[in-house]
Amino acid sequence: MEYDAGRLQRSRYRKRADGGLPRSFVDYFQQGTCMNQIRSTHSGAPGIRAAIRIALGLAAASVVATSVQAAAAASDDLAEVVVTAQFREQNLQSTPLSITAVNAAMLESRNQTNIAEVANQAPNVTLKPQGAAFGPSMGASIRGVGQFDFNPALEPGVGLYVDDVYYATLTGSVLDLLDLDRVEILRGPQGTLAGKNSIGGAVKLYAKKPVGDGSGYISATYGSRNRVDLRGSADFAISDSLFARISGVSKRQGGYVDRIDYGCKFPNSGVPILASVTGNCVVGTLGDVNYDAVRAALRWQVSDTLEFNGAVDYTNDNRSPAGAVLVQTTTTVNPNVQPVLGVGGTALPESAFAPPPGSYYNYASYYNPPGTFTRLAAPAGATTRMLETRPDIRTKFNGWGASGTVDWKLADALSLKSITAYREYDAYFANDNDLSPLATSLGFGTLTFHSFSEELRLNGAALENKSLEYTVGAFYMNQTTVYATTQDLRGSRTSLTQFIGNDPVNADTNAFFGHLSYHATDKLTLTAGLRYTDEHKDYTFHRLTYAGAIHPTLGALDGVKRDYDGNKLDYRANVQYQWTDSLMTYLQYATGFKGGGVSPRPFIAAQAVPFNPEELKSYEAGIKSDFLDRKVRVNASVFISEYSDLQLTLANCPQFGAAPACAVVANAGDAEMKGVEIETVLRPVDHFSVDASFSYLDFKYKSINPAAGGPTLPTGPQYGMRPAYVPKLKWSVGMQYEASLGDMGTLTPRVDVSHQGELFTNGFNAATNRIDAYSTANARLTWKDGKNAWEAALEVTNLTDKYYFLTRFDQLSSNGFADGQPGRPREYAVTVKKKF
């Protein structure tokens, strides 16, 4: 929520009207201490480990290149926080938006290494790494609006940006916080500012830019279950005007959920042993870490008026599926789920495979033996091997991206910014949803993606004293995603045998936007914004058997193509008043939308139907204040949102008659949301700080589509229910004290406690998809030497060893089971860091 004490002072470094850097910023760059923007992305390449070793080696070599240490002066006043949410650099306390801003030092002190963990301290923000069924993806929600289904045909709902480059899918969005400068979380619809699908808000990461000062660092972490993290960066000058920065991270850790061979564990059960196992019958673990990433950045100061920044990044994430446990089962829903019949006639229902509450193990086999369950007749030419399902039990993500940004000062109060980016990835994931030797829901698939985007912004100022600041711009994005999935649902209620889907989705977006801020007086500022967006998507569906023939049940879908076209005009009006240097209030009305499309999981051609965009209208009032001689900061907001045409995936679709199953996406209704958010930082005495946050969100359906739920369809969402992953209550408190050790440096203990209220993971709220309220605590003890060259830290996460769930996957009504992804148990780690 704050930056280092040496941050920019508003009175000394004022924003420039054209949106570029003031002259004093250029000097600040040369000193190597400027606040730079973050870039942290995903992607992978065959030589990634070698690239990381080069990054770490350059960091070590930089100690030879320079002996200069940039030590920031300590201060106990609240620091200035600079954000760029309105297209130009502004003090957070003067920006009329609800923003949580966190710098790299605070992320480190909170033991946070990936983007999902940042949500713990952000009001009304939920970021969750998803379970095995949704692969290497992150679900996101802000103020009750978001998306948790990874399917690339569905839009995120919360915009994720890295150095202002939009990440279009949930897959690959669990980003490591590599070489960050800061994270900005913008709450509320960002339709005119961040734009594409930022209806709930936006999460923006900004990377450190090269400054050519020869600085760098290396850090190493060792912890629970053989956790080993290596990080490093190096910043160096190639010439007087050309600078480079390279950074890398490599993370390894053993899994925390055991996968046990049931036949080995219970040799008299009749369940066959499926694998060679050790004495404890563990055939593997789930939830491990095996992650590598590297990033190279180049900054070229062509002249005083022209600057180029480019970056390339690679990511390789190759691990076991997310850890999960079987929580609840039933034998009354699904006649196709047969008991496991052993050699001696033993009959074992699925409930036999559910471990006791609080467990960290399951009996997932990831195997469908032929002839065990009801299935359709084998297609002509099929072999026994084709009727088996033996996926690679992994979750994989490999991708890379490149971006280039040009900042060109055209005149004293006029500048042009161009942001060009290309990204692509390949992902694979496997899931055994019943987590048992049974095989009611088994699948694996691949996801390929590539996108190209271009954004142009013209920033300027006009009128006397440049009292009118403006930005006009355009955005273009072309993306293609192919989701190829293999599903084996022989044991499910649908009676479907194995089928293969291969569904390409092409999407194009064009947008034009404008933003005006008029400083009517020294205290009063009026702001308005508009954005027009035009979208096109086309879907092609394929449904085949393992042998490549047209599927006997789903074959009517093969080759079916559907189009979606839509457009939307978003707008924003804001008035802010600066009562004193330390007190500002604002009122705002803003809109946003999440794009429509075509239902991506049809089982018959009639289910390949379009759905409309979601829309949000938000009314907000906020206050930003520093008082008691800048020892206390309180930022707060209240809001009312009108939420229209909510997109939900339906589990029951009577309108489609005798279709074998239903997963249609439909506009389920309208709702109203009311909430309050508070963030505060206190410095009551020297070297002691407290930061805290609180949020409350009330959600009420105003209308429900009868085809989706309501009194006429009791299996769908009902009045009084809440959307997925939206708790009513959320809070956090963090405290730290920096104690001086004289010539030996400083010792800083820190404790963070966060609380999440009860929530449900499905639009149809039920006990089987409820996550109970929970609180967790983290602690860290950091030593820094007197020369700011060495650091050592001992950290403990989940200090109380709380057992809780991150996600729940509820298929009780359709397949007879519900599982959950438990959070990590208590873990210890020690980190040593050397700065150059």
Buried (B, 14 or more C-beta within 10 A) or exposed (E): BBBBBBBBEBEEBBBBBBBBBBEBBBEBBEEBBBBBBBBBBBBBBEEBBEBBBBBBBBBBBBBEBBEEEBEEEEBBEBBBBBBBBBBBBBBBBBBBBBBBBBBBBBBBBBBBBBBBBBBBBBBBBBBBBBBBBBBBBBBBBBBBBBBBBBBBBBBBBBBBBBBBBBBBBBBBBBBBBBBBBBBBBBBBBBBBBBBBBBBBBBBBBBBBBBBBBBBBBBBBBEBBBEBBBBBBBBBBBEEEEBBBBBBBBBBBBBBBBBBBBBBBBBEEBBBBBBEEBEEEBBBBBBBBBBBBBBBBBBBBBEEEEBBBBBBBBBBBBBBBBBBBBBBBBBEEBBEBBBEBEBEEEBEBBBBBBBBEEEBBBBBBBBBBBBEBBEBBEBBEEBEEEBBBBBBEBBBBBBBBBBBBBBBBBBEEBBBBBBBBBBBBBBBBBBBBBBBBBBBBBBBBBBBBBBBBBEBBBBBBBBEEEBBBBBBBBBBEBBBBBBBBBBBBBBBBBBBBBBBBBBBBBBBBBBBEBBBBBBBEEEEEBBBBBBBBBEBBBBBBBBBBBBBEBBBEBBBBBBEBEBEBEBEBEBBBEBBBBBEEEBBBBBBBBBBBBBBBBBBBBBBBBBBBBBBBBBBBBBBBEBBBBBEEEBBBBBBBBBBBBBBBBBBBBBBBBEBBEEBBBBBBBBBBBBBEBBBBBBBBBBBEEEBBBBBBBBBBBEBEBEEBBEBBBBEEBEBBBBEEBBBBBBBBBBBBBBBBBBEEEEEEBBBBBBBBBBBBBBBBBBBBBBEBBBBEBBEBBBBBBBBBBBEBBBBBBBBBBBBEEBBBBBBBBBBBBBBBBBBBBBBBBBBEBBBBBBBB
